[in-house]
Amino acid sequence: MPLRTSHYPFSAIVGCDAEPLDDLGLALVLASVSPEIGGVLVRGQKGTAKSTAVRALAPLLPPVEVYRGDRFSVDPADTAQESPDGPFPPGTAVESRPVRLVELPVGATEDRVLGSLHLEQALTHGRVAYEPGLLARSHRGLLYVDEVNLLHDHLVDLLLDAAATGRVTVERDGFSVEHAARFLLIGTMNPEEGELRPQLLDRFGLTVEVAAPSDPAARVEVVRRRMAYDADADAFSDRYDLAEKALAARIAAARETVGRARLSDAALLKIAQVCAAFEVDGLRADIVTARTALAHAAWEGRTSVSLADIRRAALLALPHRRRRNPFDAPGLDEDLLDRVLGDEEPPPDDPGPPEGSDGSGDPAGPDGGGAPDTAGPEGDPSPDTGADGPEQSTAPPRDPEGFREPEASQEAEEPEGGGAGPRPGTTVGAGAPYRPRTFTARGTGVGADGRRSRAVGARGRRIGAEPPGGGSGGSLHLVETVKAAASRPHGGGRIGLLPRDLRVAVREGQESNLVLFCVDASGSMAARKRMGEVKTAILSLLLDAYRRRDKVGLVTFRGARAELVLPPTRSVDTAAARLDELPAGGRTPLAEGLLEAARVLRRERLRDPRQRPLLVLVTDGRATGGRGAVGRSLEAADHVAGLGVATVVVDGESGPLRLGLAAALAARMGAEHLPVDEVSADALGNAVRERAA
């Protein structure tokens, strides 16, 4: 019988015996051969067959033996495993079933993931019964999370706990359940939509970057295969039946071989040297690389690890562990890897690991030394604020709003104060980011879970209860439900529960926001020192937005126009790249910048009314976009103020002579105002201490 699957054949995506597996196929196969590796993260642009490849893997894996009727899939051959549905007496029927591929949606609720009270049993029969969740269903199978970088933080926490311990403990709603949850975690993501939380990133054993082929012939073949599959899926699968069977048999054989594979002391030393050379955090990198090298040797039919095995393992296990912050580009220097490995093969006759070891040389237990330090860089900003002396009598007069029309000589926008500025159109780099002050949206929102502003949602402390559909998205509140049912007249008999009695918990937590940067890149901001400080401040705020799970966007204005250089996205590393490439020079079309920011905010409000924005305007307040520029800027400021958006004006003005135009602009907009050298949280703390002294 052909090896049937409702999914696209795996070998048609990643290769077969006639075509060596690509990196994606190899990573998925090695993690299947040795699930202790810890799973696979697939990064790539949309339309690169990430999800298709993952779904095609499950039919290739050997079936598992389970007790008939056991919802928790414990292994009958492992007497140490206990199922909440057990105990199972001797003679209980055992059956074989295919490996499950369980998909965890990014919008899943905590109850659906962990399991919850079986409402039908509770309401109909008055019994407290547990309904298993997705983690229970995925035991001894594959747990797949598409768009894993968009997974809510509370679900990430659940995955981290289960991946670390291999067990799930549920204490809620009157029952206590503990069950095994050992699964092969596979995640796919598009980096353009944001990066993954560092703790979860480190839990993935291997990572792969995928991209569409650039060779026209290869692209034609991909399209031809897909169209053939869509025309007749069965006939297309038959063409790859032999290749699918061969892959399945090879995976099963490698699973048998990996238990006999040995890692010599010399090979283990090579792995340690590679990990040390690339300065990875913790010891999990060493352990995962060792396990992957053993799996690769078994996949190749060998029982001893070679330099080639170590090299392939390092290329899959180390790139995502080298990143110190989300702005670092993933990847591995293959020349350095080859230099560290050298040409001398480790002696094949080295003594193997002690009896009972998994061959990985794991000195730190299954967790491999813990998660990396997630604290971002917090350098000392050491701002050079200059002297704030009184205004000189030669300063041009201001109008009542604090603004003035520029003199003709200022139209050229020559930089002042901070040294000679760069030529128009050139770029200035940012310094090391620091820990910035925390800015939040006003009031309480109902946006997606995050770590910035107050919000009512499914997470946080319970502050009340409401009927379902109120927007809070909370879990069932049993006490308030019973109270609502009891408050109705019931004639002294048993309390009957009606749908209108249901109540869900209302919780107050934190939400993510849209942080829109509107950056003045004109000549008045172009002094090298000043622009460097501005970019450093923005980079620090971008890093803060990454940690708080915000979306970010970037509007710039210089010369004669404003431009949306980065539409709102969760990819803060893309925003950092746009910032690094940002040129400076020319006039200051302040009105155009504010109006473009307003257009972006209105458009995003229509797309997601629940997500509250935070506008960060970076400027010195000088409007020099031609005659009438000041008046148009004030009108634009009034327009932005009318949107009711929380706004912060970061003042880029420096030097001993300051006109205070950005402060006047902030007052006009009802915005918070602070100089660029006070964006740092450390600078704020120092100022508070100075005032207290």
C-alpha positions as CSV (number, residue, x, y, z in Angstrom):
1,M,0.0,0.0,0.0
2,P,1.3,3.5,-0.8
3,L,2.3,5.6,2.2
4,R,-0.8,7.8,2.2
5,T,-1.0,11.3,3.6
6,S,-3.4,14.2,3.2
7,H,-0.4,16.5,3.0
8,Y,2.1,17.3,0.3
9,P,4.8,14.6,0.2
10,F,7.9,15.5,2.4
11,S,10.4,14.3,-0.2
12,A,8.9,16.6,-2.9
13,I,9.8,19.6,-0.7
14,V,13.2,18.8,0.8
15,G,14.7,16.2,-1.4
16,C,15.0,12.4,-1.3
17,D,17.7,9.7,-1.8
18,A,18.5,11.1,-5.3
19,E,18.6,14.6,-3.9
20,P,20.3,15.3,-0.6
21,L,18.1,16.8,2.1
22,D,18.3,20.6,2.3
23,D,18.8,22.3,5.6
24,L,15.1,22.4,6.4
25,G,14.6,18.7,5.7
26,L,17.8,17.7,7.6
27,A,16.9,19.7,10.7
28,L,13.4,18.2,10.8
29,V,14.7,14.7,10.3
30,L,17.5,15.0,12.9
31,A,15.1,16.3,15.5
32,S,12.8,13.3,14.7
33,V,15.7,10.9,15.0
34,S,16.6,12.3,18.4
35,P,13.7,14.3,20.0
36,E,16.1,15.2,22.9
37,I,17.6,17.8,20.6
38,G,14.7,20.0,21.5
39,G,12.8,20.9,18.3
40,V,13.2,23.1,15.3
41,L,12.6,26.7,14.5
42,V,12.0,27.5,10.8
43,R,12.5,31.2,9.9
44,G,11.7,32.4,6.5
45,Q,9.6,34.7,4.3
46,K,6.0,34.0,3.5
47,G,5.4,31.5,0.7
48,T,8.5,29.3,1.3
49,A,6.7,26.0,2.2
50,K,7.5,26.2,5.9
51,S,4.2,24.9,7.1
52,T,3.8,22.4,4.3
53,A,7.1,20.7,5.2
54,V,6.2,20.5,8.8
55,R,2.8,18.9,8.1
56,A,4.4,16.4,5.7
57,L,6.8,15.1,8.4
58,A,4.4,13.4,10.7
59,P,3.4,10.5,8.3
60,L,7.1,9.5,8.0
61,L,7.5,8.9,11.7
62,P,7.2,5.4,13.3
63,P,3.8,4.8,14.9
64,V,3.5,4.7,18.7
65,E,2.1,2.1,21.1
66,V,-0.6,3.3,23.5
67,Y,-3.3,1.8,25.8
68,R,-6.7,1.7,24.2
69,G,-8.8,4.6,25.4
70,D,-5.8,6.4,27.1
71,R,-6.2,10.2,26.3
72,F,-2.7,10.9,27.5
73,S,-0.8,8.5,25.3
74,V,1.6,7.0,27.9
75,D,4.1,4.4,26.7
76,P,2.9,0.9,27.8
77,A,6.6,-0.2,27.8
78,D,7.6,2.5,30.3
79,T,6.3,1.5,33.7
80,A,7.4,4.8,35.2
81,Q,4.9,6.7,33.1
82,E,1.5,7.2,34.7
83,S,-1.7,8.4,33.0
84,P,-4.5,10.3,34.7
85,D,-6.8,7.8,32.9
86,G,-5.0,4.9,34.6
87,P,-3.9,2.8,36.3
88,F,-4.2,0.2,33.5
89,P,-4.2,-3.4,34.8
90,P,-2.2,-6.2,33.1
91,G,-3.9,-7.3,30.0
92,T,-5.2,-3.9,29.0
93,A,-5.5,-3.7,25.2
94,V,-2.6,-1.9,23.5
95,E,-2.9,-0.4,20.0
96,S,-0.6,1.2,17.5
97,R,-1.5,4.6,16.1
98,P,0.2,7.2,13.9
99,V,2.2,10.0,15.5
100,R,0.0,13.1,16.0
101,L,0.7,16.5,14.7
102,V,-1.0,18.9,17.1
103,E,-1.2,22.5,15.9
104,L,-1.2,25.2,18.6
105,P,-3.0,28.3,17.2
106,V,-1.5,31.7,18.2
107,G,-5.0,32.7,19.5
108,A,-5.5,29.7,21.7
109,T,-6.7,30.2,25.2
110,E,-4.9,28.9,28.3
111,D,-7.7,26.5,29.1
112,R,-7.4,25.0,25.6
113,V,-3.6,24.5,25.9
114,L,-3.5,23.1,29.5
115,G,-6.9,21.5,29.7
116,S,-9.9,22.6,31.7
117,L,-13.1,21.6,33.5
118,H,-15.3,19.3,31.4
119,L,-18.4,21.6,31.5
120,E,-20.8,19.0,30.2
121,Q,-19.9,16.6,32.9
122,A,-20.0,19.3,35.6
123,L,-23.3,20.9,34.5
124,T,-25.2,17.7,33.5
125,H,-24.0,15.1,36.1
126,G,-22.4,17.4,38.8
127,R,-19.0,15.7,38.4
128,V,-15.7,17.4,38.4
129,A,-13.9,16.0,35.3
130,Y,-10.8,17.1,33.5
131,E,-10.7,17.7,29.7
132,P,-7.1,17.3,28.4
133,G,-5.6,20.1,26.4
134,L,-3.3,20.4,23.5
135,L,-0.2,19.7,25.5
136,A,-1.6,16.3,26.6
137,R,-2.6,15.5,23.1
138,S,0.9,16.2,21.8
139,H,2.7,13.8,24.2
140,R,5.0,11.6,22.1
141,G,4.1,13.5,19.0
142,L,4.7,16.8,17.2
143,L,3.6,20.2,18.6
144,Y,3.5,22.7,15.8
145,V,3.2,26.5,16.3
146,D,2.8,28.5,13.1
147,E,3.8,32.1,13.5
148,V,5.3,31.2,16.8
149,N,6.8,34.7,17.2
150,L,3.2,36.1,17.5
151,L,2.3,33.7,20.3
152,H,1.0,35.5,23.4
153,D,3.3,35.7,26.3
154,H,1.1,33.6,28.7
155,L,1.2,30.7,26.1
156,V,4.9,31.1,25.8
157,D,5.2,30.7,29.5
158,L,3.3,27.4,29.4
159,L,5.4,26.1,26.5
160,L,8.6,27.0,28.4
161,D,7.4,25.1,31.5
162,A,6.4,22.0,29.6
163,A,9.6,22.0,27.5
164,A,11.8,22.3,30.6
165,T,10.1,19.6,32.7
166,G,8.4,17.4,30.2
167,R,5.3,17.5,32.4
168,V,2.2,19.6,32.8
169,T,0.6,20.3,36.2
170,V,-2.9,21.7,36.3
171,E,-4.3,23.1,39.6
172,R,-7.7,24.8,38.9
173,D,-11.5,24.6,39.1
174,G,-11.5,22.0,41.8
175,F,-9.2,19.4,40.3
176,S,-5.5,18.6,40.4
177,V,-3.9,16.8,37.4
178,E,-0.3,16.0,36.4
179,H,0.7,14.3,33.2
180,A,3.6,13.8,30.9
181,A,4.1,16.2,27.9
182,R,7.2,15.3,25.9
183,F,6.8,16.5,22.4
184,L,8.9,17.6,19.4
185,L,8.4,21.4,19.3
186,I,8.4,22.8,15.8
187,G,7.8,26.5,15.1
188,T,7.7,28.6,12.0
189,M,7.9,32.3,11.7
190,N,8.4,35.2,9.3
191,P,11.1,37.5,10.8
192,E,9.4,40.5,9.2
193,E,6.6,40.2,11.7
194,G,8.9,40.3,14.8
195,E,11.4,38.3,16.7
196,L,10.9,35.5,19.1
197,R,11.1,35.9,22.9
198,P,14.7,34.9,23.9
199,Q,13.8,32.3,26.5
200,L,11.6,30.4,23.9
201,L,14.2,30.9,21.2
202,D,16.8,29.1,23.3
203,R,14.4,26.2,23.8
204,F,14.5,25.4,20.1
205,G,17.4,23.0,19.6
206,L,17.9,23.8,15.9
207,T,17.1,26.7,13.6
208,V,16.9,27.0,9.9
209,E,16.7,30.0,7.5
210,V,14.6,29.3,4.4
211,A,14.1,31.4,1.3
212,A,12.6,31.0,-2.1
213,P,15.1,29.8,-4.7
214,S,16.6,32.4,-6.9
215,D,17.4,30.0,-9.8
216,P,14.5,30.3,-12.3
217,A,14.7,26.6,-13.2
218,A,14.3,25.7,-9.5
219,R,11.3,28.0,-9.2
220,V,9.7,26.5,-12.3
221,E,10.1,23.0,-10.8
222,V,8.4,24.1,-7.5
223,V,5.5,25.6,-9.4
224,R,5.2,22.5,-11.6
225,R,5.0,20.2,-8.6
226,R,2.5,22.3,-6.8
227,M,0.2,22.5,-9.8
228,A,0.5,18.7,-10.3
229,Y,-0.5,18.1,-6.7
230,D,-3.5,20.5,-6.9
231,A,-4.6,18.8,-10.1
232,D,-4.5,15.2,-8.7
233,A,-3.2,14.8,-5.2
234,D,-3.3,11.0,-5.2
235,A,-1.5,10.6,-8.4
236,F,1.2,13.1,-7.3
237,S,1.6,11.2,-4.0
238,D,2.0,7.9,-5.9
239,R,5.0,9.4,-7.7
240,Y,6.8,10.0,-4.4
241,D,5.6,6.9,-2.6
242,L,8.9,5.0,-2.9
243,A,10.9,8.0,-1.8
244,E,8.5,8.5,1.2
245,K,8.8,4.9,2.2
246,A,12.6,5.1,2.0
247,L,12.7,8.2,4.2
248,A,10.4,6.6,6.7
249,A,12.6,3.5,6.8
250,R,15.8,5.5,7.1
251,I,14.3,7.6,10.0
252,A,13.3,4.4,11.8
253,A,16.8,2.8,11.3
254,A,18.5,6.0,12.5
255,R,16.4,6.0,15.7
256,E,17.8,2.5,16.4
257,T,21.3,3.5,15.5
258,V,21.5,6.7,17.6
259,G,21.2,4.7,20.8
260,R,24.5,2.9,19.9
261,A,26.3,6.0,18.6
262,R,29.3,7.2,20.6
263,L,30.8,10.6,21.0
264,S,34.5,10.4,21.8
265,D,36.2,12.7,24.2
266,A,38.1,14.3,21.3
267,A,34.8,15.0,19.4
268,L,33.3,16.4,22.6
269,L,36.3,18.7,23.0
270,K,35.9,19.9,19.4
271,I,32.3,20.8,20.2
272,A,33.2,22.7,23.3
273,Q,35.9,24.6,21.4
274,V,33.4,25.6,18.7
275,C,30.8,26.8,21.2
276,A,33.5,28.8,23.1
277,A,34.8,30.3,19.9
278,F,31.3,31.6,19.1
279,E,30.7,32.9,22.6
280,V,27.3,31.3,23.1
281,D,25.5,31.6,26.4
282,G,25.2,28.7,28.8
283,L,25.9,25.0,28.1
284,R,22.7,24.2,26.2
285,A,24.5,24.9,23.0
286,D,27.2,22.3,23.7
287,I,24.6,19.7,24.7
288,V,22.4,20.3,21.6
289,T,25.3,20.3,19.3
290,A,26.5,17.0,20.7
291,R,23.1,15.4,20.4
292,T,22.7,16.7,16.9
293,A,26.1,15.4,15.8
294,L,25.1,11.9,17.2
295,A,21.8,12.1,15.3
296,H,23.6,13.1,12.1
297,A,26.1,10.2,12.4
298,A,23.1,7.8,12.9
299,W,21.3,9.3,9.9
300,E,24.4,8.6,7.9
301,G,24.5,5.0,9.2
302,R,27.6,5.4,11.4
303,T,28.1,4.9,15.1
304,S,31.0,7.3,15.6
305,V,30.9,11.1,15.3
306,S,33.1,12.8,12.6
307,L,34.1,16.4,11.9
308,A,31.4,16.5,9.2
309,D,28.8,15.6,11.8
310,I,30.0,18.3,14.2
311,R,30.1,20.9,11.4
312,R,26.5,20.2,10.3
313,A,25.3,20.2,13.9
314,A,27.0,23.5,14.6
315,L,25.5,25.2,11.6
316,L,22.0,24.1,12.8
317,A,22.4,24.5,16.6
318,L,24.4,27.7,17.1
319,P,23.2,30.6,14.8
320,H,20.2,31.6,17.0
321,R,22.3,31.3,20.2
322,R,24.8,33.9,19.1
323,R,22.3,36.8,19.0
324,R,22.8,39.2,21.9
325,N,19.8,41.3,21.0
326,P,17.1,41.4,18.3
327,F,19.2,43.7,16.1
328,D,22.0,41.1,15.6
329,A,21.8,39.3,12.3
330,P,21.5,35.5,12.6
331,G,24.1,33.3,11.1
332,L,27.4,31.7,11.6
333,D,30.9,32.5,10.3
334,E,31.7,29.3,8.4
335,D,35.4,30.3,8.0
336,L,35.8,30.6,11.7
337,L,34.0,27.3,12.2
338,D,36.4,25.5,9.8
339,R,39.4,27.1,11.5
340,V,38.2,25.9,14.9
341,L,37.4,22.4,13.7
342,G,40.6,21.9,11.8
343,D,41.3,18.9,9.5
344,E,42.2,16.2,12.0
345,E,39.4,13.7,12.6
346,P,38.7,12.8,16.3
347,P,40.1,9.3,17.0
348,P,37.3,6.7,16.3
349,D,38.6,4.3,19.0
350,D,38.2,6.8,21.9
351,P,36.4,5.3,24.9
352,G,32.7,6.1,24.7
353,P,30.5,7.5,27.4
354,P,29.6,5.5,30.5
355,E,26.9,2.8,30.2
356,G,23.5,4.5,30.5
357,S,24.6,7.8,29.1
358,D,22.9,9.3,26.1
359,G,26.2,10.0,24.6
360,S,25.8,13.7,24.7
361,G,28.2,14.4,27.5
362,D,25.4,16.2,29.3
363,P,26.9,17.6,32.6
364,A,24.0,20.0,33.3
365,G,20.9,17.9,33.1
366,P,18.1,18.2,30.6
367,D,17.9,21.9,30.8
368,G,21.5,22.4,29.8
369,G,22.5,25.3,32.0
370,G,19.4,27.4,31.9
371,A,18.1,30.1,29.6
372,P,20.3,32.9,28.5
373,D,20.4,36.2,30.2
374,T,17.5,38.1,28.6
375,A,18.4,41.5,29.9
376,G,19.3,43.7,27.1
377,P,22.4,45.9,26.9
378,E,22.2,48.7,29.4
379,G,25.2,51.0,28.7
380,D,25.8,54.3,30.4
381,P,24.4,56.9,28.1
382,S,26.8,59.5,29.5
383,P,25.1,62.4,27.7
384,D,26.9,65.6,27.0
385,T,24.2,68.1,27.8
386,G,26.3,71.2,27.5
387,A,25.7,74.3,29.5
388,D,22.3,75.7,29.9
389,G,22.9,79.4,30.2
390,P,20.4,82.3,29.8
391,E,19.3,83.3,26.4
392,Q,21.5,86.0,24.8
393,S,20.0,89.3,23.7
394,T,21.0,88.5,20.1
395,A,18.5,85.6,20.0
396,P,15.8,86.3,17.3
397,P,12.4,87.2,18.8
398,R,9.7,84.5,19.2
399,D,6.1,84.7,18.4
400,P,3.5,84.2,21.2
401,E,3.5,80.4,20.6
402,G,7.3,80.2,21.0
403,F,7.8,79.7,17.3
404,R,9.4,82.1,14.8
405,E,9.7,82.3,11.1
406,P,13.3,81.3,10.0
407,E,15.6,83.9,8.6
408,A,16.7,83.5,5.1
409,S,20.2,82.4,6.2
410,Q,18.7,79.4,8.1
411,E,17.0,77.9,5.0
412,A,20.3,76.1,4.4
413,E,19.9,74.3,7.7
414,E,23.6,74.5,8.8
415,P,24.2,72.3,11.9
416,E,25.0,74.1,15.1
417,G,26.8,73.3,18.3
418,G,27.7,69.7,18.0
419,G,30.6,70.0,15.6
420,A,30.7,69.9,11.8
421,G,27.7,68.0,10.4
422,P,27.8,65.4,7.7
423,R,27.1,66.3,4.1
424,P,23.4,66.2,3.2
425,G,22.3,62.7,2.4
426,T,25.0,61.0,4.5
427,T,24.3,58.8,7.5
428,V,25.5,58.7,11.1
429,G,25.6,55.5,13.2
430,A,24.0,55.0,16.6
431,G,25.8,54.2,19.8
432,A,25.2,51.4,22.3
433,P,21.5,51.3,23.4
434,Y,20.6,51.9,27.0
435,R,17.6,51.3,29.2
436,P,15.1,54.0,28.4
437,R,12.3,55.5,30.4
438,T,8.9,53.8,30.1
439,F,6.2,55.6,28.1
440,T,2.6,54.4,28.2
441,A,-0.7,55.2,26.6
442,R,-3.2,57.0,28.8
443,G,-6.1,55.2,30.5
444,T,-6.9,51.5,30.2
445,G,-7.2,49.7,26.9
446,V,-8.4,46.3,25.6
447,G,-5.5,45.5,23.2
448,A,-3.5,42.3,22.8
449,D,-1.4,41.0,25.7
450,G,1.9,42.9,26.1
451,R,4.0,44.7,28.7
452,R,3.5,48.4,28.2
453,S,0.1,50.0,29.0
454,R,-2.7,49.1,31.4
455,A,-5.4,47.0,29.8
456,V,-8.4,44.7,30.5
457,G,-7.9,41.3,29.0
458,A,-7.4,37.6,29.6
459,R,-4.3,38.0,31.8
460,G,-3.6,39.8,35.0
461,R,-5.3,40.3,38.4
462,R,-9.0,39.7,38.5
463,I,-11.0,42.8,39.1
464,G,-14.6,41.6,38.4
465,A,-16.9,39.5,36.2
466,E,-19.2,40.1,33.3
467,P,-21.4,38.1,30.9
468,P,-19.6,36.5,27.9
469,G,-19.0,38.8,24.9
470,G,-18.1,41.8,26.9
471,G,-14.6,41.9,25.3
472,S,-12.5,40.9,28.2
473,G,-11.9,37.3,26.8
474,G,-11.6,36.0,30.4
475,S,-12.1,32.4,31.6
476,L,-15.3,31.2,33.2
477,H,-15.8,32.6,36.7
478,L,-17.6,29.8,38.6
479,V,-18.4,31.7,41.7
480,E,-20.0,34.6,39.9
481,T,-21.9,32.2,37.6
482,V,-23.4,30.4,40.6
483,K,-24.3,33.7,42.3
484,A,-26.0,34.9,39.1
485,A,-28.1,31.7,39.0
486,A,-28.9,31.8,42.7
487,S,-30.1,35.4,42.4
488,R,-33.0,34.4,40.1
489,P,-36.3,33.2,41.6
490,H,-36.2,29.4,41.7
491,G,-39.1,28.5,44.0
492,G,-37.1,27.0,46.7
493,G,-36.0,24.0,44.6
494,R,-32.6,23.2,43.0
495,I,-30.8,26.0,41.4
496,G,-31.0,25.7,37.6
497,L,-28.2,27.1,35.5
498,L,-29.1,29.0,32.3
499,P,-26.9,30.4,29.6
500,R,-27.6,33.9,30.7
501,D,-26.1,33.1,34.1
502,L,-22.6,32.5,32.8
503,R,-20.0,35.0,33.9
504,V,-16.4,35.4,32.8
505,A,-13.6,36.9,34.8
506,V,-12.5,40.5,34.0
507,R,-8.8,40.9,34.5
508,E,-6.5,43.9,34.4
509,G,-3.0,43.4,32.9
510,Q,-0.9,45.0,30.3
511,E,-1.2,45.4,26.5
512,S,1.1,46.0,23.7
513,N,0.9,49.2,21.7
514,L,1.8,50.6,18.3
515,V,4.9,52.9,18.8
516,L,5.2,55.2,15.8
517,F,8.4,57.1,15.5
518,C,8.3,60.4,13.6
519,V,11.9,61.5,13.2
520,D,13.3,64.8,12.0
521,A,16.2,64.1,9.7
522,S,16.7,67.7,8.5
523,G,19.9,69.7,8.5
524,S,19.1,71.3,11.9
525,M,19.4,67.8,13.4
526,A,22.3,66.7,11.3
527,A,25.2,67.6,13.5
528,R,27.2,64.4,13.8
529,K,27.2,64.3,17.6
530,R,23.5,65.3,17.9
531,M,22.3,62.8,15.3
532,G,24.3,60.0,17.0
533,E,22.5,60.8,20.3
534,V,19.1,60.9,18.6
535,K,19.7,57.5,16.8
536,T,21.0,56.0,20.1
537,A,17.8,57.1,21.9
538,I,15.6,55.7,19.2
539,L,17.5,52.5,19.1
540,S,17.1,52.2,22.8
541,L,13.3,52.8,22.5
542,L,13.1,50.2,19.7
543,L,14.8,47.6,21.9
544,D,12.3,48.5,24.7
545,A,9.5,48.0,22.2
546,Y,10.8,44.6,21.4
547,R,10.8,43.5,25.0
548,R,7.3,44.9,25.5
549,R,5.9,43.1,22.4
550,D,4.9,46.3,20.6
551,K,4.5,47.0,16.9
552,V,6.7,49.8,15.6
553,G,6.6,52.1,12.6
554,L,9.0,54.8,11.3
555,V,8.1,58.1,9.6
556,T,10.9,60.5,8.6
557,F,10.9,64.0,7.2
558,R,13.6,66.0,5.6
559,G,14.0,68.2,2.5
560,A,10.6,68.8,1.1
561,R,8.6,65.8,2.1
562,A,7.8,63.2,4.8
563,E,8.1,59.4,4.1
564,L,6.8,56.3,5.8
565,V,10.1,54.3,5.7
566,L,8.7,51.4,7.7
567,P,5.0,50.5,7.9
568,P,3.9,49.3,11.3
569,T,5.5,45.9,12.0
570,R,6.6,43.7,14.9
571,S,10.1,43.3,13.3
572,V,12.1,45.8,15.4
573,D,15.3,44.6,13.8
574,T,14.0,45.8,10.4
575,A,13.2,49.2,12.1
576,A,16.8,49.3,13.5
577,A,18.1,48.6,10.0
578,R,16.0,51.5,8.5
579,L,17.2,53.8,11.3
580,D,20.9,52.9,10.6
581,E,20.4,53.8,6.9
582,L,18.6,57.1,7.7
583,P,20.3,60.0,6.0
584,A,20.2,63.6,7.3
585,G,20.3,67.1,5.8
586,G,18.1,69.7,4.1
587,R,15.1,71.7,5.3
588,T,12.6,70.7,8.0
589,P,9.1,70.0,6.6
590,L,7.7,69.6,10.1
591,A,4.1,69.9,9.1
592,E,4.4,67.2,6.4
593,G,6.0,64.9,9.0
594,L,3.1,65.4,11.5
595,L,0.5,65.0,8.8
596,E,2.1,61.8,7.5
597,A,2.2,60.4,11.1
598,A,-1.5,61.3,11.5
599,R,-2.4,59.4,8.3
600,V,-0.5,56.3,9.5
601,L,-2.3,56.5,12.9
602,R,-5.7,56.8,11.3
603,R,-5.1,53.9,9.0
604,E,-3.9,51.7,11.8
605,R,-6.9,52.6,13.9
606,L,-9.2,51.4,11.2
607,R,-7.2,48.1,10.9
608,D,-7.2,47.4,14.6
609,P,-9.3,49.7,16.8
610,R,-8.3,47.8,19.9
611,Q,-4.5,48.6,19.5
612,R,-3.7,52.0,21.1
613,P,-0.8,54.0,19.5
614,L,2.0,55.9,21.1
615,L,3.5,58.7,18.9
616,V,7.2,59.5,19.5
617,L,8.2,62.7,17.7
618,V,11.9,63.4,17.6
619,T,12.7,67.0,16.5
620,D,14.2,70.3,17.6
621,G,10.9,72.0,16.6
622,R,12.3,74.2,13.9
623,A,10.0,74.3,10.9
624,T,11.8,75.6,7.7
625,G,9.8,74.1,4.9
626,G,9.4,77.5,3.2
627,R,7.2,80.5,4.0
628,G,4.2,79.8,6.2
629,A,6.0,76.6,7.5
630,V,5.5,77.6,11.1
631,G,1.7,78.2,10.7
632,R,1.3,74.9,8.8
633,S,3.2,73.1,11.5
634,L,1.0,74.5,14.3
635,E,-2.1,73.5,12.3
636,A,-0.6,70.0,11.9
637,A,0.2,69.8,15.6
638,D,-3.5,70.7,16.4
639,H,-4.6,68.0,14.0
640,V,-2.4,65.4,15.8
641,A,-3.7,66.6,19.2
642,G,-7.2,66.1,17.9
643,L,-6.6,62.3,17.4
644,G,-6.3,61.9,21.2
645,V,-3.0,59.9,20.8
646,A,-0.5,59.7,23.6
647,T,2.5,61.6,22.3
648,V,6.1,62.1,23.5
649,V,8.3,64.9,22.0
650,V,12.0,64.0,22.2
651,D,13.8,67.3,21.9
652,G,16.9,67.1,19.8
653,E,18.0,70.7,20.4
654,S,21.5,71.0,22.0
655,G,24.1,73.6,22.7
656,P,24.2,76.7,25.0
657,L,21.7,78.6,23.0
658,R,18.3,76.9,22.9
659,L,15.1,78.3,21.5
660,G,12.7,75.9,23.2
661,L,10.7,75.3,20.1
662,A,10.2,71.6,20.7
663,A,8.9,72.3,24.2
664,A,6.3,74.8,22.8
665,L,5.3,72.3,20.2
666,A,4.8,69.6,22.9
667,A,2.6,72.0,24.9
668,R,0.5,72.7,21.7
669,M,0.0,68.9,21.2
670,G,-0.6,68.1,24.9
671,A,2.5,65.8,24.7
672,E,5.2,64.9,27.2
673,H,8.4,66.7,26.5
674,L,12.0,65.7,27.3
675,P,15.4,66.4,25.9
676,V,17.1,63.6,24.1
677,D,19.7,63.2,26.9
678,E,16.9,62.4,29.3
679,V,15.4,59.4,27.5
680,S,17.6,57.2,29.6
681,A,16.1,55.8,32.7
682,D,19.4,56.3,34.5
683,A,19.3,60.0,33.6
684,L,15.8,60.3,35.0
685,G,17.0,58.6,38.3
686,N,19.9,60.9,38.6
687,A,17.7,63.9,38.1
688,V,15.3,62.7,40.8
689,R,18.1,62.2,43.2
690,E,19.5,65.6,42.5
691,R,16.2,67.3,43.2
692,A,15.8,65.3,46.4
693,A,19.3,66.4,47.5
